[in-house]
Amino acid sequence: MPRYAATLPTSDEVTRAALAALGPGEAGWLVGGCLRDELLGRRVRDIDIALDGRPEALARALADRFKGGVYATSDVFGSWRVVVGDLHIDVTALRGGPPGGPPDPETRALRLEADLRARDVTVDALARPLDGDDIVDPLSGLDDLAAGRLRLCSPASLDDDPLRVLRLARLARVFELIPDAAATEAAIRGSSGLSRVSGERIRDELCALLGTRAAPLALRDLAVWGALAVVLPEVDRLRGVEQNPYHHLDVFEHTLEALTYVVGVVAQLGGRRFLTTPADAGLPGVEPLVPVSWAVLLHDIGKPVVRVVDEQGRVIFWHHDETGRQMTADIGRRFNFSNRFVEYAGTLVRQHLRLGFLTREEPLTRRALARYRRDVDPWVFESVVVSLCDRLATRGEKTSLTSMARHYRLARTVWTGVSKAPAPQLLSGEDVMELLGIEPGPDVGRALDALEEEIEAGEVADAEGAQAFLQEWWRADQAGDA
């Protein structure tokens, strides 16, 4: 991944196709981030077109030309999105007047400038006509880009849309631009306004942030500005939460450090091809690493809730994994995540300690490995990624290389050494009821779970062995020994 890089249209191809599809009297411009990315020599993932005309007609024409999907993103602003693989082409009506009309160049120039001035930052307030090469730059965004400076288009830019506070942090860190004093002050002042922004919009912006290597730095900026306390108070509350001497950072800084390891750990375990796709994880349309990055970000959010200091002065976080799972479900509802993604993230948060516990078991049995895999299925790969990122961020310079090597060996064993195929069903529920003489109910499910564990561990291979195991298991269970 990305899987579509070889077949995606370039910005030049999109420009030519859009120009050919314009209706009579219409005009369009490439605007914003795609020009910024071109100027910085970066891959263009999002192409924005401002149109003096009918956005829907142009969007549908581009979707037909490049065999992509198309849908409206805003009825208010007349915005449409074309999706071609992992490339987005957004077509939006030019602000500042009715679309189309007489092709008056002077009027159009004034409307275009008004549209650009209404954007958030100057480096995105750029435009280039579909039929020309000259860049329109009313706010000296090109100079700011060359100077590595991030300025707001107006003092009210963040007040107009508080979500831009999150975007400001992402742009600053991804493109290594330094917000000027006015932008920073506006971000601090405007952070409280994020409480008025819908959960879905905040979710999408946080997903965009977590899809970058700059996420840890940007999250720290958001915490300093006061924005993180509004959008993700569960993560903000990790700040200053001290841990036991085994950890070298507080919970917040530990979490940010763990995020820095995601890319490398995934690569070391075989690469992104083993990740559950975002769609299968219940989070379609995001970068491949975003789902597992969410799990890493949330893995310790339960710690402030359960933290206690015992009589010996030891800091204890009993059951923070289960508490974190419950809190992850609350976040899912707030951001309108899919049920599938809530299950995905919740499972990884709940199980993030398990692999570390297994490293202490001697001898480590195949049954224990099979039980772990079954509890994290179908997200086995992601579970070992989260565990390794957590472990790498624990002790800093005091990390034992021997201990870390043991953790990696176990992670590879879990991922590669235990069968990934579903356990064969040797007995049905009806077979279990007849064999044990029980009625339908929870006991049938418990029996099947116990049998599946034995099959995965290689202890049971046929129906005869399954029957013998269940009879013995049932006797032990009824005697209180199972």
C-alpha positions as CSV (number, residue, x, y, z in Angstrom):
1,M,0.0,0.0,0.0
2,P,-0.9,2.5,-1.3
3,R,-2.0,0.0,-3.9
4,Y,-3.0,2.4,-6.6
5,A,0.2,4.5,-7.1
6,A,1.0,3.0,-10.5
7,T,-2.4,3.9,-12.1
8,L,-3.4,7.2,-10.4
9,P,-3.8,10.2,-12.7
10,T,-1.3,13.0,-12.2
11,S,-2.3,16.6,-11.4
12,D,-1.5,17.5,-15.0
13,E,-3.8,14.7,-16.3
14,V,-6.5,15.9,-13.9
15,T,-6.0,19.5,-15.1
16,R,-6.3,18.6,-18.8
17,A,-9.4,16.4,-18.1
18,A,-11.1,19.2,-16.1
19,L,-10.3,21.8,-18.7
20,A,-11.8,19.6,-21.4
21,A,-15.0,19.0,-19.3
22,L,-15.7,22.7,-18.5
23,G,-19.1,23.9,-19.7
24,P,-19.7,27.0,-21.7
25,G,-18.7,30.1,-19.8
26,E,-17.1,28.1,-16.9
27,A,-13.6,28.6,-15.5
28,G,-11.6,26.7,-12.9
29,W,-8.4,26.8,-10.9
30,L,-6.2,24.3,-9.1
31,V,-6.1,25.7,-5.5
32,G,-4.6,25.1,-2.1
33,G,-2.6,22.1,-1.0
34,C,-2.0,20.4,-4.3
35,L,0.0,23.5,-5.5
36,R,1.8,23.6,-2.1
37,D,2.8,19.9,-2.5
38,E,3.9,20.4,-6.0
39,L,6.1,23.3,-5.0
40,L,7.6,21.2,-2.2
41,G,8.3,18.3,-4.5
42,R,5.8,16.1,-2.6
43,R,3.4,13.5,-3.9
44,V,0.0,15.1,-4.6
45,R,-2.7,13.0,-2.8
46,D,-5.5,15.6,-2.9
47,I,-6.4,17.8,-5.8
48,D,-8.7,20.8,-5.2
49,I,-10.5,22.6,-8.0
50,A,-12.3,25.9,-7.4
51,L,-14.9,26.2,-10.1
52,D,-16.9,29.1,-11.4
53,G,-19.6,26.8,-12.8
54,R,-21.4,23.6,-11.8
55,P,-19.3,21.4,-9.5
56,E,-21.5,18.4,-9.8
57,A,-21.3,18.2,-13.5
58,L,-17.5,18.5,-13.5
59,A,-17.0,16.0,-10.7
60,R,-19.1,13.4,-12.5
61,A,-17.2,14.0,-15.7
62,L,-13.9,13.5,-13.9
63,A,-15.3,10.3,-12.2
64,D,-16.3,9.0,-15.6
65,R,-12.9,9.9,-17.1
66,F,-10.8,8.2,-14.3
67,K,-13.3,5.5,-13.4
68,G,-13.7,6.8,-9.8
69,G,-16.4,7.2,-7.3
70,V,-18.2,10.5,-6.7
71,Y,-20.3,12.0,-4.0
72,A,-21.3,15.4,-2.5
73,T,-19.4,16.5,0.5
74,S,-21.2,19.7,1.2
75,D,-24.6,21.0,0.1
76,V,-23.9,24.4,1.6
77,F,-20.6,25.0,-0.3
78,G,-21.5,23.0,-3.4
79,S,-18.6,20.6,-2.9
80,W,-18.1,17.2,-4.6
81,R,-15.4,14.6,-4.2
82,V,-14.1,12.2,-6.8
83,V,-12.2,9.2,-5.4
84,V,-9.7,7.4,-7.6
85,G,-7.8,4.8,-5.6
86,D,-6.3,6.8,-2.8
87,L,-6.4,10.1,-4.7
88,H,-9.1,12.6,-3.9
89,I,-10.3,15.3,-6.3
90,D,-12.4,17.9,-4.7
91,V,-14.5,20.2,-6.9
92,T,-16.0,23.2,-5.0
93,A,-18.0,26.2,-6.3
94,L,-16.0,29.4,-6.3
95,R,-17.2,31.6,-3.4
96,G,-18.1,35.2,-3.6
97,G,-21.0,35.2,-6.1
98,P,-23.3,33.0,-8.2
99,P,-21.7,30.3,-10.4
100,G,-21.3,30.8,-14.1
101,G,-22.8,33.9,-15.6
102,P,-21.0,36.2,-18.0
103,P,-17.3,35.4,-18.4
104,D,-16.1,38.7,-17.0
105,P,-12.4,38.3,-16.2
106,E,-12.3,41.2,-13.8
107,T,-15.2,39.9,-11.8
108,R,-13.8,36.4,-11.7
109,A,-10.4,37.7,-10.6
110,L,-12.1,39.5,-7.7
111,R,-14.2,36.5,-6.7
112,L,-11.1,34.2,-6.9
113,E,-9.1,36.5,-4.6
114,A,-12.0,36.7,-2.2
115,D,-12.2,32.9,-2.2
116,L,-8.4,32.6,-1.5
117,R,-8.5,35.2,1.3
118,A,-11.3,33.2,3.0
119,R,-9.0,30.2,3.5
120,D,-7.1,29.3,6.6
121,V,-3.3,29.7,5.9
122,T,-1.4,31.7,3.3
123,V,0.5,28.7,1.9
124,D,-2.8,27.2,0.8
125,A,-4.2,30.5,-0.5
126,L,-2.8,29.8,-3.9
127,A,-4.5,29.2,-7.3
128,R,-3.5,28.3,-10.8
129,P,-5.9,28.5,-13.7
130,L,-6.7,25.2,-15.5
131,D,-5.7,26.9,-18.7
132,G,-2.5,28.7,-17.5
133,D,0.7,28.5,-15.5
134,D,0.7,31.8,-13.5
135,I,0.0,31.3,-9.8
136,V,-2.4,33.7,-8.1
137,D,-0.9,34.6,-4.7
138,P,-2.8,37.5,-3.0
139,L,-1.3,36.9,0.5
140,S,2.3,36.2,-0.3
141,G,2.0,32.5,0.4
142,L,4.9,31.7,-1.9
143,D,7.2,33.8,0.2
144,D,5.9,32.2,3.4
145,L,6.5,28.7,1.9
146,A,10.1,29.6,1.0
147,A,10.7,31.1,4.5
148,G,9.2,28.0,6.3
149,R,6.6,30.3,7.8
150,L,2.9,29.5,8.6
151,R,0.6,32.5,8.7
152,L,-3.2,32.8,8.9
153,C,-5.0,34.4,6.0
154,S,-6.8,36.6,8.5
155,P,-7.0,37.0,12.3
156,A,-10.5,35.4,12.2
157,S,-9.4,32.3,10.2
158,L,-9.6,30.0,13.1
159,D,-12.7,31.6,14.5
160,D,-14.6,31.0,11.3
161,D,-13.9,27.3,11.6
162,P,-12.3,26.0,14.9
163,L,-11.4,22.7,13.2
164,R,-8.6,24.7,11.5
165,V,-6.8,24.6,14.9
166,L,-6.2,20.8,14.3
167,R,-5.2,21.4,10.7
168,L,-2.8,24.1,11.7
169,A,-0.9,21.7,14.0
170,R,-0.8,19.1,11.2
171,L,0.4,21.4,8.5
172,A,3.1,23.0,10.7
173,R,4.6,19.6,11.6
174,V,4.1,17.8,8.3
175,F,5.6,20.5,6.3
176,E,8.1,21.8,8.9
177,L,6.6,25.3,8.9
178,I,6.8,27.5,12.0
179,P,3.5,29.2,13.0
180,D,4.0,32.9,13.6
181,A,3.0,34.5,16.9
182,A,-0.4,35.5,15.6
183,A,-1.2,32.0,14.4
184,T,-0.1,30.5,17.7
185,E,-2.1,33.0,19.8
186,A,-5.2,32.4,17.5
187,A,-4.8,28.6,18.0
188,I,-4.8,29.0,21.8
189,R,-7.7,31.4,21.7
190,G,-9.7,29.3,19.3
191,S,-9.2,25.8,20.8
192,S,-12.3,26.1,23.0
193,G,-14.4,26.5,19.9
194,L,-13.6,22.9,18.9
195,S,-16.4,21.9,21.3
196,R,-18.8,23.2,18.7
197,V,-17.4,21.1,15.9
198,S,-19.1,17.8,15.0
199,G,-17.4,14.6,16.1
200,E,-17.3,13.3,12.6
201,R,-15.2,16.3,11.4
202,I,-12.8,16.1,14.3
203,R,-12.5,12.3,13.7
204,D,-11.6,12.9,10.1
205,E,-9.0,15.5,10.9
206,L,-7.4,13.3,13.7
207,C,-7.3,10.4,11.2
208,A,-5.5,12.7,8.7
209,L,-3.0,13.6,11.5
210,L,-2.4,10.0,12.6
211,G,-1.6,9.1,8.9
212,T,1.6,11.2,9.2
213,R,4.9,10.6,11.0
214,A,4.4,14.1,12.5
215,A,1.5,13.0,14.6
216,P,3.4,12.8,18.0
217,L,4.8,16.4,17.6
218,A,1.4,17.8,16.4
219,L,-0.4,16.1,19.3
220,R,2.0,17.7,21.7
221,D,1.3,21.1,20.1
222,L,-2.4,20.5,20.4
223,A,-1.9,19.7,24.1
224,V,0.0,23.0,24.7
225,W,-2.6,25.0,22.9
226,G,-5.4,23.5,24.9
227,A,-7.0,21.8,21.9
228,L,-6.3,18.2,22.9
229,A,-8.2,18.7,26.2
230,V,-11.3,19.6,24.1
231,V,-11.2,16.9,21.3
232,L,-9.5,14.0,23.2
233,P,-9.6,14.7,26.9
234,E,-8.8,11.1,27.6
235,V,-5.4,11.5,26.0
236,D,-4.8,15.0,27.4
237,R,-5.3,13.6,31.0
238,L,-2.3,11.4,30.5
239,R,-0.1,14.5,30.8
240,G,1.9,14.5,34.0
241,V,0.6,11.0,35.1
242,E,3.8,9.5,36.7
243,Q,4.5,5.8,36.4
244,N,6.6,3.3,38.3
245,P,10.4,3.4,37.9
246,Y,10.2,0.8,35.2
247,H,9.0,3.6,32.9
248,H,11.2,6.5,31.9
249,L,8.4,8.9,30.9
250,D,4.9,10.0,32.1
251,V,2.0,8.3,30.4
252,F,1.5,11.0,27.8
253,E,5.1,11.2,26.7
254,H,5.2,7.4,26.7
255,T,2.2,7.3,24.4
256,L,3.7,9.8,22.0
257,E,7.0,7.9,22.0
258,A,5.1,4.6,21.3
259,L,3.5,6.3,18.2
260,T,7.0,7.1,16.8
261,Y,7.7,3.3,16.6
262,V,4.6,2.3,14.5
263,V,6.2,2.7,11.1
264,G,9.4,0.8,12.0
265,V,7.7,-2.0,13.9
266,V,5.3,-2.7,11.1
267,A,8.2,-2.8,8.6
268,Q,10.3,-5.1,10.9
269,L,7.4,-7.6,11.2
270,G,7.0,-7.9,7.4
271,G,5.4,-4.7,6.2
272,R,2.1,-3.1,5.6
273,R,0.7,-5.9,3.5
274,F,0.0,-7.8,6.7
275,L,-2.1,-5.0,8.2
276,T,-5.9,-5.3,8.2
277,T,-7.0,-2.9,5.5
278,P,-8.7,0.3,6.9
279,A,-12.0,-0.8,5.3
280,D,-11.9,-4.2,7.0
281,A,-10.9,-2.5,10.3
282,G,-14.1,-0.3,10.0
283,L,-12.2,2.9,9.1
284,P,-12.4,3.2,5.3
285,G,-10.6,5.9,3.4
286,V,-7.7,6.5,5.7
287,E,-4.0,5.8,5.3
288,P,-3.0,2.1,6.1
289,L,-1.3,2.8,9.4
290,V,-4.1,5.0,10.9
291,P,-6.2,2.2,12.5
292,V,-3.3,0.7,14.4
293,S,-2.0,4.1,15.3
294,W,-5.4,4.9,17.0
295,A,-4.9,1.7,19.1
296,V,-1.4,2.8,20.1
297,L,-2.7,6.3,20.9
298,L,-5.4,5.0,23.2
299,H,-3.7,1.9,24.7
300,D,-3.0,3.6,28.1
301,I,-6.0,6.0,28.4
302,G,-7.3,3.9,31.3
303,K,-4.3,4.6,33.5
304,P,-5.3,7.9,35.1
305,V,-8.7,6.5,36.1
306,V,-7.3,3.4,37.9
307,R,-4.0,4.8,39.2
308,V,-3.3,4.1,42.9
309,V,-0.2,4.3,45.1
310,D,0.1,1.4,47.6
311,E,1.5,1.4,51.1
312,Q,5.0,0.8,49.8
313,G,4.8,3.8,47.5
314,R,4.4,1.7,44.3
315,V,2.4,3.1,41.5
316,I,-0.2,0.6,40.3
317,F,-2.6,0.6,37.3
318,W,-4.6,-2.5,37.8
319,H,-7.2,-3.2,35.0
320,H,-6.3,-0.1,33.0
321,D,-6.5,-2.3,29.9
322,E,-10.2,-3.1,30.5
323,T,-11.0,0.4,31.6
324,G,-9.2,1.6,28.4
325,R,-11.4,-0.6,26.3
326,Q,-14.5,0.9,27.8
327,M,-13.2,4.4,27.3
328,T,-12.4,3.6,23.7
329,A,-16.1,2.6,23.2
330,D,-17.1,6.0,24.6
331,I,-14.7,7.8,22.2
332,G,-16.2,5.7,19.4
333,R,-19.7,6.9,20.1
334,R,-18.5,10.6,20.4
335,F,-16.7,10.4,17.0
336,N,-19.3,8.2,15.4
337,F,-16.8,5.5,14.6
338,S,-18.2,2.3,13.1
339,N,-19.0,-0.6,15.4
340,R,-16.3,-2.6,13.6
341,F,-13.6,-0.1,14.4
342,V,-14.7,0.3,18.0
343,E,-14.3,-3.5,18.3
344,Y,-11.0,-3.4,16.5
345,A,-9.5,-0.6,18.7
346,G,-11.1,-1.9,21.9
347,T,-9.7,-5.4,21.4
348,L,-6.2,-4.1,20.8
349,V,-6.4,-1.8,23.9
350,R,-7.8,-4.6,26.0
351,Q,-5.1,-7.0,25.0
352,H,-2.0,-4.8,24.7
353,L,-0.4,-6.3,27.9
354,R,-0.9,-9.9,27.0
355,L,2.2,-10.4,24.8
356,G,4.4,-8.9,27.5
357,F,2.9,-11.3,30.1
358,L,3.6,-14.3,27.8
359,T,7.3,-13.4,27.7
360,R,7.5,-14.2,31.4
361,E,5.9,-17.7,31.1
362,E,8.3,-20.6,31.3
363,P,7.9,-22.9,29.6
364,L,5.7,-21.1,27.0
365,T,3.2,-23.6,25.7
366,R,1.6,-23.8,22.3
367,R,-1.8,-23.7,24.1
368,A,-1.0,-20.3,25.6
369,L,0.0,-19.0,22.2
370,A,-3.1,-20.3,20.6
371,R,-5.3,-18.8,23.4
372,Y,-3.7,-15.4,22.8
373,R,-4.2,-15.6,19.0
374,R,-7.8,-16.6,19.5
375,D,-8.4,-13.7,21.9
376,V,-7.0,-11.1,19.4
377,D,-8.3,-12.7,16.2
378,P,-8.5,-11.4,13.5
379,W,-6.1,-8.7,14.5
380,V,-3.1,-10.8,15.5
381,F,-0.6,-8.7,13.5
382,E,-1.9,-5.4,14.9
383,S,-1.8,-6.8,18.4
384,V,1.9,-7.6,18.3
385,V,2.6,-4.2,16.7
386,V,0.8,-2.4,19.6
387,S,2.6,-4.5,22.2
388,L,6.1,-3.9,20.6
389,C,5.5,-0.1,20.3
390,D,4.4,-0.1,24.0
391,R,7.5,-2.1,25.1
392,L,9.9,0.0,23.0
393,A,8.7,3.2,24.6
394,T,8.9,1.9,28.2
395,R,12.4,2.2,29.5
396,G,14.3,4.5,27.1
397,E,18.0,4.2,27.5
398,K,17.6,1.6,30.2
399,T,15.9,-0.9,27.8
400,S,17.4,-4.3,28.2
401,L,18.4,-5.5,24.7
402,T,18.1,-9.1,25.8
403,S,14.5,-8.5,27.1
404,M,13.6,-6.6,23.9
405,A,15.0,-9.4,21.7
406,R,12.8,-11.9,23.7
407,H,9.8,-9.7,23.1
408,Y,10.5,-9.6,19.4
409,R,11.1,-13.3,19.1
410,L,7.8,-14.0,20.8
411,A,6.0,-11.5,18.6
412,R,7.3,-13.2,15.5
413,T,6.4,-16.6,16.9
414,V,2.8,-15.5,17.6
415,W,2.6,-14.0,14.1
416,T,4.3,-16.6,12.1
417,G,4.7,-19.8,14.2
418,V,1.1,-20.5,15.1
419,S,-1.3,-21.5,12.4
420,K,-3.4,-18.6,11.0
421,A,-6.0,-20.9,9.6
422,P,-9.3,-21.2,11.5
423,A,-9.5,-24.3,13.7
424,P,-11.5,-27.0,12.0
425,Q,-14.9,-27.7,13.6
426,L,-14.7,-31.3,14.7
427,L,-17.9,-31.2,16.6
428,S,-21.1,-29.1,16.3
429,G,-23.1,-27.6,19.1
430,E,-25.6,-30.4,18.7
431,D,-22.8,-32.9,19.0
432,V,-21.7,-31.3,22.2
433,M,-25.2,-31.3,23.7
434,E,-25.7,-34.9,22.9
435,L,-22.2,-35.9,24.1
436,L,-22.5,-34.1,27.5
437,G,-26.2,-34.4,28.0
438,I,-26.8,-30.7,28.3
439,E,-29.4,-28.2,27.0
440,P,-28.7,-25.2,24.8
441,G,-27.1,-22.4,26.7
442,P,-23.7,-20.8,27.7
443,D,-22.2,-24.2,28.6
444,V,-22.3,-25.2,25.0
445,G,-20.3,-22.2,24.0
446,R,-17.8,-22.7,26.8
447,A,-17.3,-26.3,25.7
448,L,-16.7,-25.3,22.1
449,D,-14.3,-22.6,23.1
450,A,-12.3,-25.0,25.2
451,L,-12.3,-27.5,22.4
452,E,-11.2,-24.9,19.8
453,E,-8.2,-24.0,22.0
454,E,-7.1,-27.6,22.2
455,I,-7.4,-27.9,18.4
456,E,-5.4,-24.8,17.8
457,A,-2.7,-26.0,20.2
458,G,-2.4,-29.2,18.3
459,E,-3.6,-31.4,21.2
460,V,-6.8,-32.6,19.4
461,A,-6.8,-33.6,15.8
462,D,-10.0,-35.7,15.1
463,A,-13.6,-36.2,16.3
464,E,-12.6,-39.1,18.6
465,G,-10.0,-37.0,20.3
466,A,-12.5,-34.1,20.6
467,Q,-15.1,-36.3,22.3
468,A,-12.5,-37.7,24.8
469,F,-11.3,-34.2,25.6
470,L,-14.8,-32.7,26.1
471,Q,-15.8,-35.6,28.4
472,E,-12.8,-35.1,30.6
473,W,-13.2,-31.3,30.5
474,W,-16.8,-31.5,31.5
475,R,-16.1,-33.8,34.4
476,A,-13.4,-31.3,35.6
477,D,-15.7,-28.4,35.1
478,Q,-18.5,-29.9,37.1
479,A,-16.0,-30.8,39.8
480,G,-14.7,-27.2,39.9
481,D,-11.3,-28.1,38.5
482,A,-11.5,-26.8,35.0
